[in-house]
Amino acid sequence: MFLIVAKYLIPKGYRGMAVFPFVIVKYGFDKANAIFVNHEKIHLRQQLELLVIPFFVWYFLEYLIRLLQYKNAELAYRNISFEREAYAKEADFTYLKNRSFFQFLHYIKLK
């Protein structure tokens, strides 16, 4: 994992993003935020499982489905299965050591 500070690569309203093998953060102080970095590490693991490109295709399609479902961009983002897993486990620093493959599937919300 490579941590990079790049203010202008991060979309407005977000603080960072993971694009394997990089974690790109908007602000330098987030490099020291263990919970934030762990959240992004979970995304890196998800990307590896789906061989990176399919992860982004799935992420985008699920976001569109959630946007139609909730008619609210923030709610759509928060309910993407990848984000639900990352937010649920971001404070668990042992999670990635014990995480089994494709755990994000447990976070798919059908309603």
Phi and psi restraints in degrees (range 20) as a CNS / XPLOR table:
assign (resid 1 and name C) (resid 2 and name N)
       (resid 2 and name CA) (resid 2 and name C) 1.0 -117.0 20.0 2
assign (resid 2 and name N) (resid 2 and name CA)
       (resid 2 and name C) (resid 3 and name N) 1.0 125.3 20.0 2
assign (resid 2 and name C) (resid 3 and name N)
       (resid 3 and name CA) (resid 3 and name C) 1.0 -96.3 20.0 2
assign (resid 3 and name N) (resid 3 and name CA)
       (resid 3 and name C) (resid 4 and name N) 1.0 123.5 20.0 2
assign (resid 3 and name C) (resid 4 and name N)
       (resid 4 and name CA) (resid 4 and name C) 1.0 -126.7 20.0 2
assign (resid 4 and name N) (resid 4 and name CA)
       (resid 4 and name C) (resid 5 and name N) 1.0 137.0 20.0 2
assign (resid 4 and name C) (resid 5 and name N)
       (resid 5 and name CA) (resid 5 and name C) 1.0 -97.7 20.0 2
assign (resid 5 and name N) (resid 5 and name CA)
       (resid 5 and name C) (resid 6 and name N) 1.0 119.5 20.0 2
assign (resid 5 and name C) (resid 6 and name N)
       (resid 6 and name CA) (resid 6 and name C) 1.0 -148.8 20.0 2
assign (resid 6 and name N) (resid 6 and name CA)
       (resid 6 and name C) (resid 7 and name N) 1.0 86.3 20.0 2
assign (resid 6 and name C) (resid 7 and name N)
       (resid 7 and name CA) (resid 7 and name C) 1.0 -52.8 20.0 2
assign (resid 7 and name N) (resid 7 and name CA)
       (resid 7 and name C) (resid 8 and name N) 1.0 -39.0 20.0 2
assign (resid 7 and name C) (resid 8 and name N)
       (resid 8 and name CA) (resid 8 and name C) 1.0 -89.0 20.0 2
assign (resid 8 and name N) (resid 8 and name CA)
       (resid 8 and name C) (resid 9 and name N) 1.0 -3.6 20.0 2
assign (resid 8 and name C) (resid 9 and name N)
       (resid 9 and name CA) (resid 9 and name C) 1.0 -89.0 20.0 2
assign (resid 9 and name N) (resid 9 and name CA)
       (resid 9 and name C) (resid 10 and name N) 1.0 -14.7 20.0 2
assign (resid 9 and name C) (resid 10 and name N)
       (resid 10 and name CA) (resid 10 and name C) 1.0 -93.5 20.0 2
assign (resid 10 and name N) (resid 10 and name CA)
       (resid 10 and name C) (resid 11 and name N) 1.0 128.1 20.0 2
assign (resid 10 and name C) (resid 11 and name N)
       (resid 11 and name CA) (resid 11 and name C) 1.0 -60.8 20.0 2
assign (resid 11 and name N) (resid 11 and name CA)
       (resid 11 and name C) (resid 12 and name N) 1.0 151.7 20.0 2
assign (resid 11 and name C) (resid 12 and name N)
       (resid 12 and name CA) (resid 12 and name C) 1.0 -56.9 20.0 2
assign (resid 12 and name N) (resid 12 and name CA)
       (resid 12 and name C) (resid 13 and name N) 1.0 135.6 20.0 2
assign (resid 12 and name C) (resid 13 and name N)
       (resid 13 and name CA) (resid 13 and name C) 1.0 92.6 20.0 2
assign (resid 13 and name N) (resid 13 and name CA)
       (resid 13 and name C) (resid 14 and name N) 1.0 -5.1 20.0 2
assign (resid 13 and name C) (resid 14 and name N)
       (resid 14 and name CA) (resid 14 and name C) 1.0 -120.5 20.0 2
assign (resid 14 and name N) (resid 14 and name CA)
       (resid 14 and name C) (resid 15 and name N) 1.0 156.6 20.0 2
assign (resid 14 and name C) (resid 15 and name N)
       (resid 15 and name CA) (resid 15 and name C) 1.0 -106.1 20.0 2
assign (resid 15 and name N) (resid 15 and name CA)
       (resid 15 and name C) (resid 16 and name N) 1.0 -17.4 20.0 2
assign (resid 15 and name C) (resid 16 and name N)
       (resid 16 and name CA) (resid 16 and name C) 1.0 -173.7 20.0 2
assign (resid 16 and name N) (resid 16 and name CA)
       (resid 16 and name C) (resid 17 and name N) 1.0 173.3 20.0 2
assign (resid 16 and name C) (resid 17 and name N)
       (resid 17 and name CA) (resid 17 and name C) 1.0 -160.0 20.0 2
assign (resid 17 and name N) (resid 17 and name CA)
       (resid 17 and name C) (resid 18 and name N) 1.0 156.2 20.0 2
assign (resid 17 and name C) (resid 18 and name N)
       (resid 18 and name CA) (resid 18 and name C) 1.0 -109.3 20.0 2
assign (resid 18 and name N) (resid 18 and name CA)
       (resid 18 and name C) (resid 19 and name N) 1.0 129.0 20.0 2
assign (resid 18 and name C) (resid 19 and name N)
       (resid 19 and name CA) (resid 19 and name C) 1.0 -136.0 20.0 2
assign (resid 19 and name N) (resid 19 and name CA)
       (resid 19 and name C) (resid 20 and name N) 1.0 102.4 20.0 2
assign (resid 19 and name C) (resid 20 and name N)
       (resid 20 and name CA) (resid 20 and name C) 1.0 -46.4 20.0 2
assign (resid 20 and name N) (resid 20 and name CA)
       (resid 20 and name C) (resid 21 and name N) 1.0 128.8 20.0 2
assign (resid 20 and name C) (resid 21 and name N)
       (resid 21 and name CA) (resid 21 and name C) 1.0 -99.9 20.0 2
assign (resid 21 and name N) (resid 21 and name CA)
       (resid 21 and name C) (resid 22 and name N) 1.0 23.8 20.0 2
assign (resid 21 and name C) (resid 22 and name N)
       (resid 22 and name CA) (resid 22 and name C) 1.0 -106.3 20.0 2
assign (resid 22 and name N) (resid 22 and name CA)
       (resid 22 and name C) (resid 23 and name N) 1.0 146.1 20.0 2
assign (resid 22 and name C) (resid 23 and name N)
       (resid 23 and name CA) (resid 23 and name C) 1.0 -114.7 20.0 2
assign (resid 23 and name N) (resid 23 and name CA)
       (resid 23 and name C) (resid 24 and name N) 1.0 118.3 20.0 2
assign (resid 23 and name C) (resid 24 and name N)
       (resid 24 and name CA) (resid 24 and name C) 1.0 -106.7 20.0 2
assign (resid 24 and name N) (resid 24 and name CA)
       (resid 24 and name C) (resid 25 and name N) 1.0 126.0 20.0 2
assign (resid 24 and name C) (resid 25 and name N)
       (resid 25 and name CA) (resid 25 and name C) 1.0 -118.2 20.0 2
assign (resid 25 and name N) (resid 25 and name CA)
       (resid 25 and name C) (resid 26 and name N) 1.0 149.7 20.0 2
assign (resid 25 and name C) (resid 26 and name N)
       (resid 26 and name CA) (resid 26 and name C) 1.0 -77.4 20.0 2
assign (resid 26 and name N) (resid 26 and name CA)
       (resid 26 and name C) (resid 27 and name N) 1.0 -37.3 20.0 2
assign (resid 26 and name C) (resid 27 and name N)
       (resid 27 and name CA) (resid 27 and name C) 1.0 -122.0 20.0 2
assign (resid 27 and name N) (resid 27 and name CA)
       (resid 27 and name C) (resid 28 and name N) 1.0 137.6 20.0 2
assign (resid 27 and name C) (resid 28 and name N)
       (resid 28 and name CA) (resid 28 and name C) 1.0 -58.2 20.0 2
assign (resid 28 and name N) (resid 28 and name CA)
       (resid 28 and name C) (resid 29 and name N) 1.0 -33.2 20.0 2
assign (resid 28 and name C) (resid 29 and name N)
       (resid 29 and name CA) (resid 29 and name C) 1.0 -66.0 20.0 2
assign (resid 29 and name N) (resid 29 and name CA)
       (resid 29 and name C) (resid 30 and name N) 1.0 -21.1 20.0 2
assign (resid 29 and name C) (resid 30 and name N)
       (resid 30 and name CA) (resid 30 and name C) 1.0 -71.0 20.0 2
assign (resid 30 and name N) (resid 30 and name CA)
       (resid 30 and name C) (resid 31 and name N) 1.0 -16.9 20.0 2
assign (resid 30 and name C) (resid 31 and name N)
       (resid 31 and name CA) (resid 31 and name C) 1.0 -63.0 20.0 2
assign (resid 31 and name N) (resid 31 and name CA)
       (resid 31 and name C) (resid 32 and name N) 1.0 -27.0 20.0 2
assign (resid 31 and name C) (resid 32 and name N)
       (resid 32 and name CA) (resid 32 and name C) 1.0 -94.6 20.0 2
assign (resid 32 and name N) (resid 32 and name CA)
       (resid 32 and name C) (resid 33 and name N) 1.0 -2.8 20.0 2
assign (resid 32 and name C) (resid 33 and name N)
       (resid 33 and name CA) (resid 33 and name C) 1.0 -85.1 20.0 2
assign (resid 33 and name N) (resid 33 and name CA)
       (resid 33 and name C) (resid 34 and name N) 1.0 99.2 20.0 2
assign (resid 33 and name C) (resid 34 and name N)
       (resid 34 and name CA) (resid 34 and name C) 1.0 -60.3 20.0 2
assign (resid 34 and name N) (resid 34 and name CA)
       (resid 34 and name C) (resid 35 and name N) 1.0 -39.0 20.0 2
assign (resid 34 and name C) (resid 35 and name N)
       (resid 35 and name CA) (resid 35 and name C) 1.0 -67.2 20.0 2
assign (resid 35 and name N) (resid 35 and name CA)
       (resid 35 and name C) (resid 36 and name N) 1.0 -44.7 20.0 2
assign (resid 35 and name C) (resid 36 and name N)
       (resid 36 and name CA) (resid 36 and name C) 1.0 -61.5 20.0 2
assign (resid 36 and name N) (resid 36 and name CA)
       (resid 36 and name C) (resid 37 and name N) 1.0 -45.7 20.0 2
assign (resid 36 and name C) (resid 37 and name N)
       (resid 37 and name CA) (resid 37 and name C) 1.0 -65.4 20.0 2
assign (resid 37 and name N) (resid 37 and name CA)
       (resid 37 and name C) (resid 38 and name N) 1.0 -39.6 20.0 2
assign (resid 37 and name C) (resid 38 and name N)
       (resid 38 and name CA) (resid 38 and name C) 1.0 -63.4 20.0 2
assign (resid 38 and name N) (resid 38 and name CA)
       (resid 38 and name C) (resid 39 and name N) 1.0 -39.5 20.0 2
assign (resid 38 and name C) (resid 39 and name N)
       (resid 39 and name CA) (resid 39 and name C) 1.0 -56.2 20.0 2
assign (resid 39 and name N) (resid 39 and name CA)
       (resid 39 and name C) (resid 40 and name N) 1.0 -47.0 20.0 2
assign (resid 39 and name C) (resid 40 and name N)
       (resid 40 and name CA) (resid 40 and name C) 1.0 -69.6 20.0 2
assign (resid 40 and name N) (resid 40 and name CA)
       (resid 40 and name C) (resid 41 and name N) 1.0 -32.8 20.0 2
assign (resid 40 and name C) (resid 41 and name N)
       (resid 41 and name CA) (resid 41 and name C) 1.0 -64.3 20.0 2
assign (resid 41 and name N) (resid 41 and name CA)
       (resid 41 and name C) (resid 42 and name N) 1.0 -35.8 20.0 2
assign (resid 41 and name C) (resid 42 and name N)
       (resid 42 and name CA) (resid 42 and name C) 1.0 -61.9 20.0 2
assign (resid 42 and name N) (resid 42 and name CA)
       (resid 42 and name C) (resid 43 and name N) 1.0 -41.2 20.0 2
assign (resid 42 and name C) (resid 43 and name N)
       (resid 43 and name CA) (resid 43 and name C) 1.0 -63.8 20.0 2
assign (resid 43 and name N) (resid 43 and name CA)
       (resid 43 and name C) (resid 44 and name N) 1.0 -37.8 20.0 2
assign (resid 43 and name C) (resid 44 and name N)
       (resid 44 and name CA) (resid 44 and name C) 1.0 -61.1 20.0 2
assign (resid 44 and name N) (resid 44 and name CA)
       (resid 44 and name C) (resid 45 and name N) 1.0 -41.5 20.0 2
assign (resid 44 and name C) (resid 45 and name N)
       (resid 45 and name CA) (resid 45 and name C) 1.0 -64.8 20.0 2
assign (resid 45 and name N) (resid 45 and name CA)
       (resid 45 and name C) (resid 46 and name N) 1.0 -42.0 20.0 2
assign (resid 45 and name C) (resid 46 and name N)
       (resid 46 and name CA) (resid 46 and name C) 1.0 -61.0 20.0 2
assign (resid 46 and name N) (resid 46 and name CA)
       (resid 46 and name C) (resid 47 and name N) 1.0 -41.9 20.0 2
assign (resid 46 and name C) (resid 47 and name N)
       (resid 47 and name CA) (resid 47 and name C) 1.0 -63.6 20.0 2
assign (resid 47 and name N) (resid 47 and name CA)
       (resid 47 and name C) (resid 48 and name N) 1.0 -41.9 20.0 2
assign (resid 47 and name C) (resid 48 and name N)
       (resid 48 and name CA) (resid 48 and name C) 1.0 -61.2 20.0 2
assign (resid 48 and name N) (resid 48 and name CA)
       (resid 48 and name C) (resid 49 and name N) 1.0 -43.3 20.0 2
assign (resid 48 and name C) (resid 49 and name N)
       (resid 49 and name CA) (resid 49 and name C) 1.0 -59.7 20.0 2
assign (resid 49 and name N) (resid 49 and name CA)
       (resid 49 and name C) (resid 50 and name N) 1.0 -37.1 20.0 2
assign (resid 49 and name C) (resid 50 and name N)
       (resid 50 and name CA) (resid 50 and name C) 1.0 -100.1 20.0 2
assign (resid 50 and name N) (resid 50 and name CA)
       (resid 50 and name C) (resid 51 and name N) 1.0 12.2 20.0 2
assign (resid 50 and name C) (resid 51 and name N)
       (resid 51 and name CA) (resid 51 and name C) 1.0 62.3 20.0 2
assign (resid 51 and name N) (resid 51 and name CA)
       (resid 51 and name C) (resid 52 and name N) 1.0 39.3 20.0 2
assign (resid 51 and name C) (resid 52 and name N)
       (resid 52 and name CA) (resid 52 and name C) 1.0 65.0 20.0 2
assign (resid 52 and name N) (resid 52 and name CA)
       (resid 52 and name C) (resid 53 and name N) 1.0 -71.7 20.0 2
assign (resid 52 and name C) (resid 53 and name N)
       (resid 53 and name CA) (resid 53 and name C) 1.0 -59.8 20.0 2
assign (resid 53 and name N) (resid 53 and name CA)
       (resid 53 and name C) (resid 54 and name N) 1.0 -47.9 20.0 2
assign (resid 53 and name C) (resid 54 and name N)
       (resid 54 and name CA) (resid 54 and name C) 1.0 -59.0 20.0 2
assign (resid 54 and name N) (resid 54 and name CA)
       (resid 54 and name C) (resid 55 and name N) 1.0 -30.4 20.0 2
assign (resid 54 and name C) (resid 55 and name N)
       (resid 55 and name CA) (resid 55 and name C) 1.0 -58.0 20.0 2
assign (resid 55 and name N) (resid 55 and name CA)
       (resid 55 and name C) (resid 56 and name N) 1.0 -49.1 20.0 2
assign (resid 55 and name C) (resid 56 and name N)
       (resid 56 and name CA) (resid 56 and name C) 1.0 -68.3 20.0 2
assign (resid 56 and name N) (resid 56 and name CA)
       (resid 56 and name C) (resid 57 and name N) 1.0 -34.3 20.0 2
assign (resid 56 and name C) (resid 57 and name N)
       (resid 57 and name CA) (resid 57 and name C) 1.0 -64.3 20.0 2
assign (resid 57 and name N) (resid 57 and name CA)
       (resid 57 and name C) (resid 58 and name N) 1.0 -49.4 20.0 2
assign (resid 57 and name C) (resid 58 and name N)
       (resid 58 and name CA) (resid 58 and name C) 1.0 -60.3 20.0 2
assign (resid 58 and name N) (resid 58 and name CA)
       (resid 58 and name C) (resid 59 and name N) 1.0 -45.8 20.0 2
assign (resid 58 and name C) (resid 59 and name N)
       (resid 59 and name CA) (resid 59 and name C) 1.0 -56.8 20.0 2
assign (resid 59 and name N) (resid 59 and name CA)
       (resid 59 and name C) (resid 60 and name N) 1.0 -49.2 20.0 2
assign (resid 59 and name C) (resid 60 and name N)
       (resid 60 and name CA) (resid 60 and name C) 1.0 -64.7 20.0 2
assign (resid 60 and name N) (resid 60 and name CA)
       (resid 60 and name C) (resid 61 and name N) 1.0 -44.8 20.0 2
assign (resid 60 and name C) (resid 61 and name N)
       (resid 61 and name CA) (resid 61 and name C) 1.0 -65.4 20.0 2
assign (resid 61 and name N) (resid 61 and name CA)
       (resid 61 and name C) (resid 62 and name N) 1.0 -41.7 20.0 2
assign (resid 61 and name C) (resid 62 and name N)
       (resid 62 and name CA) (resid 62 and name C) 1.0 -66.4 20.0 2
assign (resid 62 and name N) (resid 62 and name CA)
       (resid 62 and name C) (resid 63 and name N) 1.0 -36.7 20.0 2
assign (resid 62 and name C) (resid 63 and name N)
       (resid 63 and name CA) (resid 63 and name C) 1.0 -60.8 20.0 2
assign (resid 63 and name N) (resid 63 and name CA)
       (resid 63 and name C) (resid 64 and name N) 1.0 -44.4 20.0 2
assign (resid 63 and name C) (resid 64 and name N)
       (resid 64 and name CA) (resid 64 and name C) 1.0 -62.1 20.0 2
assign (resid 64 and name N) (resid 64 and name CA)
       (resid 64 and name C) (resid 65 and name N) 1.0 -41.7 20.0 2
assign (resid 64 and name C) (resid 65 and name N)
       (resid 65 and name CA) (resid 65 and name C) 1.0 -62.5 20.0 2
assign (resid 65 and name N) (resid 65 and name CA)
       (resid 65 and name C) (resid 66 and name N) 1.0 -44.9 20.0 2
assign (resid 65 and name C) (resid 66 and name N)
       (resid 66 and name CA) (resid 66 and name C) 1.0 -65.9 20.0 2
assign (resid 66 and name N) (resid 66 and name CA)
       (resid 66 and name C) (resid 67 and name N) 1.0 -34.7 20.0 2
assign (resid 66 and name C) (resid 67 and name N)
       (resid 67 and name CA) (resid 67 and name C) 1.0 -64.6 20.0 2
assign (resid 67 and name N) (resid 67 and name CA)
       (resid 67 and name C) (resid 68 and name N) 1.0 -42.1 20.0 2
assign (resid 67 and name C) (resid 68 and name N)
       (resid 68 and name CA) (resid 68 and name C) 1.0 -65.0 20.0 2
assign (resid 68 and name N) (resid 68 and name CA)
       (resid 68 and name C) (resid 69 and name N) 1.0 -37.9 20.0 2
assign (resid 68 and name C) (resid 69 and name N)
       (resid 69 and name CA) (resid 69 and name C) 1.0 -68.9 20.0 2
assign (resid 69 and name N) (resid 69 and name CA)
       (resid 69 and name C) (resid 70 and name N) 1.0 -47.3 20.0 2
assign (resid 69 and name C) (resid 70 and name N)
       (resid 70 and name CA) (resid 70 and name C) 1.0 -100.0 20.0 2
assign (resid 70 and name N) (resid 70 and name CA)
       (resid 70 and name C) (resid 71 and name N) 1.0 -19.5 20.0 2
assign (resid 70 and name C) (resid 71 and name N)
       (resid 71 and name CA) (resid 71 and name C) 1.0 54.6 20.0 2
assign (resid 71 and name N) (resid 71 and name CA)
       (resid 71 and name C) (resid 72 and name N) 1.0 34.8 20.0 2
assign (resid 71 and name C) (resid 72 and name N)
       (resid 72 and name CA) (resid 72 and name C) 1.0 -151.6 20.0 2
assign (resid 72 and name N) (resid 72 and name CA)
       (resid 72 and name C) (resid 73 and name N) 1.0 121.7 20.0 2
assign (resid 72 and name C) (resid 73 and name N)
       (resid 73 and name CA) (resid 73 and name C) 1.0 -61.8 20.0 2
assign (resid 73 and name N) (resid 73 and name CA)
       (resid 73 and name C) (resid 74 and name N) 1.0 -41.9 20.0 2
assign (resid 73 and name C) (resid 74 and name N)
       (resid 74 and name CA) (resid 74 and name C) 1.0 -66.6 20.0 2
assign (resid 74 and name N) (resid 74 and name CA)
       (resid 74 and name C) (resid 75 and name N) 1.0 -44.9 20.0 2
assign (resid 74 and name C) (resid 75 and name N)
       (resid 75 and name CA) (resid 75 and name C) 1.0 -64.0 20.0 2
assign (resid 75 and name N) (resid 75 and name CA)
       (resid 75 and name C) (resid 76 and name N) 1.0 -38.8 20.0 2
assign (resid 75 and name C) (resid 76 and name N)
       (resid 76 and name CA) (resid 76 and name C) 1.0 -61.5 20.0 2
assign (resid 76 and name N) (resid 76 and name CA)
       (resid 76 and name C) (resid 77 and name N) 1.0 -48.1 20.0 2
assign (resid 76 and name C) (resid 77 and name N)
       (resid 77 and name CA) (resid 77 and name C) 1.0 -59.6 20.0 2
assign (resid 77 and name N) (resid 77 and name CA)
       (resid 77 and name C) (resid 78 and name N) 1.0 -48.0 20.0 2
assign (resid 77 and name C) (resid 78 and name N)
       (resid 78 and name CA) (resid 78 and name C) 1.0 -65.7 20.0 2
assign (resid 78 and name N) (resid 78 and name CA)
       (resid 78 and name C) (resid 79 and name N) 1.0 -21.4 20.0 2
assign (resid 78 and name C) (resid 79 and name N)
       (resid 79 and name CA) (resid 79 and name C) 1.0 -101.8 20.0 2
assign (resid 79 and name N) (resid 79 and name CA)
       (resid 79 and name C) (resid 80 and name N) 1.0 6.3 20.0 2
assign (resid 79 and name C) (resid 80 and name N)
       (resid 80 and name CA) (resid 80 and name C) 1.0 -66.4 20.0 2
assign (resid 80 and name N) (resid 80 and name CA)
       (resid 80 and name C) (resid 81 and name N) 1.0 135.0 20.0 2
assign (resid 80 and name C) (resid 81 and name N)
       (resid 81 and name CA) (resid 81 and name C) 1.0 -55.7 20.0 2
assign (resid 81 and name N) (resid 81 and name CA)
       (resid 81 and name C) (resid 82 and name N) 1.0 -38.2 20.0 2
assign (resid 81 and name C) (resid 82 and name N)
       (resid 82 and name CA) (resid 82 and name C) 1.0 -63.4 20.0 2
assign (resid 82 and name N) (resid 82 and name CA)
       (resid 82 and name C) (resid 83 and name N) 1.0 -41.1 20.0 2
assign (resid 82 and name C) (resid 83 and name N)
       (resid 83 and name CA) (resid 83 and name C) 1.0 -71.5 20.0 2
assign (resid 83 and name N) (resid 83 and name CA)
       (resid 83 and name C) (resid 84 and name N) 1.0 -38.5 20.0 2
assign (resid 83 and name C) (resid 84 and name N)
       (resid 84 and name CA) (resid 84 and name C) 1.0 -60.6 20.0 2
assign (resid 84 and name N) (resid 84 and name CA)
       (resid 84 and name C) (resid 85 and name N) 1.0 -43.6 20.0 2
assign (resid 84 and name C) (resid 85 and name N)
       (resid 85 and name CA) (resid 85 and name C) 1.0 -64.1 20.0 2
assign (resid 85 and name N) (resid 85 and name CA)
       (resid 85 and name C) (resid 86 and name N) 1.0 -47.7 20.0 2
assign (resid 85 and name C) (resid 86 and name N)
       (resid 86 and name CA) (resid 86 and name C) 1.0 -62.9 20.0 2
assign (resid 86 and name N) (resid 86 and name CA)
       (resid 86 and name C) (resid 87 and name N) 1.0 -43.0 20.0 2
assign (resid 86 and name C) (resid 87 and name N)
       (resid 87 and name CA) (resid 87 and name C) 1.0 -68.3 20.0 2
assign (resid 87 and name N) (resid 87 and name CA)
       (resid 87 and name C) (resid 88 and name N) 1.0 -37.5 20.0 2
assign (resid 87 and name C) (resid 88 and name N)
       (resid 88 and name CA) (resid 88 and name C) 1.0 -66.5 20.0 2
assign (resid 88 and name N) (resid 88 and name CA)
       (resid 88 and name C) (resid 89 and name N) 1.0 -31.8 20.0 2
assign (resid 88 and name C) (resid 89 and name N)
       (resid 89 and name CA) (resid 89 and name C) 1.0 -114.7 20.0 2
assign (resid 89 and name N) (resid 89 and name CA)
       (resid 89 and name C) (resid 90 and name N) 1.0 5.7 20.0 2
assign (resid 89 and name C) (resid 90 and name N)
       (resid 90 and name CA) (resid 90 and name C) 1.0 -62.2 20.0 2
assign (resid 90 and name N) (resid 90 and name CA)
       (resid 90 and name C) (resid 91 and name N) 1.0 -27.9 20.0 2
assign (resid 90 and name C) (resid 91 and name N)
       (resid 91 and name CA) (resid 91 and name C) 1.0 -90.2 20.0 2
assign (resid 91 and name N) (resid 91 and name CA)
       (resid 91 and name C) (resid 92 and name N) 1.0 -4.0 20.0 2
assign (resid 91 and name C) (resid 92 and name N)
       (resid 92 and name CA) (resid 92 and name C) 1.0 -94.9 20.0 2
assign (resid 92 and name N) (resid 92 and name CA)
       (resid 92 and name C) (resid 93 and name N) 1.0 100.0 20.0 2
assign (resid 92 and name C) (resid 93 and name N)
       (resid 93 and name CA) (resid 93 and name C) 1.0 -77.8 20.0 2
assign (resid 93 and name N) (resid 93 and name CA)
       (resid 93 and name C) (resid 94 and name N) 1.0 -5.3 20.0 2
assign (resid 93 and name C) (resid 94 and name N)
       (resid 94 and name CA) (resid 94 and name C) 1.0 -102.3 20.0 2
assign (resid 94 and name N) (resid 94 and name CA)
       (resid 94 and name C) (resid 95 and name N) 1.0 -3.7 20.0 2
assign (resid 94 and name C) (resid 95 and name N)
       (resid 95 and name CA) (resid 95 and name C) 1.0 -55.6 20.0 2
assign (resid 95 and name N) (resid 95 and name CA)
       (resid 95 and name C) (resid 96 and name N) 1.0 -47.5 20.0 2
assign (resid 95 and name C) (resid 96 and name N)
       (resid 96 and name CA) (resid 96 and name C) 1.0 -67.2 20.0 2
assign (resid 96 and name N) (resid 96 and name CA)
       (resid 96 and name C) (resid 97 and name N) 1.0 -24.4 20.0 2
assign (resid 96 and name C) (resid 97 and name N)
       (resid 97 and name CA) (resid 97 and name C) 1.0 -71.6 20.0 2
assign (resid 97 and name N) (resid 97 and name CA)
       (resid 97 and name C) (resid 98 and name N) 1.0 -31.2 20.0 2
assign (resid 97 and name C) (resid 98 and name N)
       (resid 98 and name CA) (resid 98 and name C) 1.0 -108.8 20.0 2
assign (resid 98 and name N) (resid 98 and name CA)
       (resid 98 and name C) (resid 99 and name N) 1.0 -4.6 20.0 2
assign (resid 98 and name C) (resid 99 and name N)
       (resid 99 and name CA) (resid 99 and name C) 1.0 -68.7 20.0 2
assign (resid 99 and name N) (resid 99 and name CA)
       (resid 99 and name C) (resid 100 and name N) 1.0 131.2 20.0 2
assign (resid 99 and name C) (resid 100 and name N)
       (resid 100 and name CA) (resid 100 and name C) 1.0 -88.6 20.0 2
assign (resid 100 and name N) (resid 100 and name CA)
       (resid 100 and name C) (resid 101 and name N) 1.0 165.8 20.0 2
assign (resid 100 and name C) (resid 101 and name N)
       (resid 101 and name CA) (resid 101 and name C) 1.0 -61.8 20.0 2
assign (resid 101 and name N) (resid 101 and name CA)
       (resid 101 and name C) (resid 102 and name N) 1.0 144.8 20.0 2
assign (resid 101 and name C) (resid 102 and name N)
       (resid 102 and name CA) (resid 102 and name C) 1.0 58.4 20.0 2
assign (resid 102 and name N) (resid 102 and name CA)
       (resid 102 and name C) (resid 103 and name N) 1.0 35.1 20.0 2
assign (resid 102 and name C) (resid 103 and name N)
       (resid 103 and name CA) (resid 103 and name C) 1.0 -61.6 20.0 2
assign (resid 103 and name N) (resid 103 and name CA)
       (resid 103 and name C) (resid 104 and name N) 1.0 -27.3 20.0 2
assign (resid 103 and name C) (resid 104 and name N)
       (resid 104 and name CA) (resid 104 and name C) 1.0 -58.6 20.0 2
assign (resid 104 and name N) (resid 104 and name CA)
       (resid 104 and name C) (resid 105 and name N) 1.0 -23.8 20.0 2
assign (resid 104 and name C) (resid 105 and name N)
       (resid 105 and name CA) (resid 105 and name C) 1.0 -62.3 20.0 2
assign (resid 105 and name N) (resid 105 and name CA)
       (resid 105 and name C) (resid 106 and name N) 1.0 -26.8 20.0 2
assign (resid 105 and name C) (resid 106 and name N)
       (resid 106 and name CA) (resid 106 and name C) 1.0 -71.9 20.0 2
assign (resid 106 and name N) (resid 106 and name CA)
       (resid 106 and name C) (resid 107 and name N) 1.0 -11.6 20.0 2
assign (resid 106 and name C) (resid 107 and name N)
       (resid 107 and name CA) (resid 107 and name C) 1.0 -105.1 20.0 2
assign (resid 107 and name N) (resid 107 and name CA)
       (resid 107 and name C) (resid 108 and name N) 1.0 5.8 20.0 2
assign (resid 107 and name C) (resid 108 and name N)
       (resid 108 and name CA) (resid 108 and name C) 1.0 -71.2 20.0 2
assign (resid 108 and name N) (resid 108 and name CA)
       (resid 108 and name C) (resid 109 and name N) 1.0 126.7 20.0 2
assign (resid 108 and name C) (resid 109 and name N)
       (resid 109 and name CA) (resid 109 and name C) 1.0 -105.3 20.0 2
assign (resid 109 and name N) (resid 109 and name CA)
       (resid 109 and name C) (resid 110 and name N) 1.0 119.0 20.0 2
assign (resid 109 and name C) (resid 110 and name N)
       (resid 110 and name CA) (resid 110 and name C) 1.0 -86.0 20.0 2
assign (resid 110 and name N) (resid 110 and name CA)
       (resid 110 and name C) (resid 111 and name N) 1.0 -18.4 20.0 2
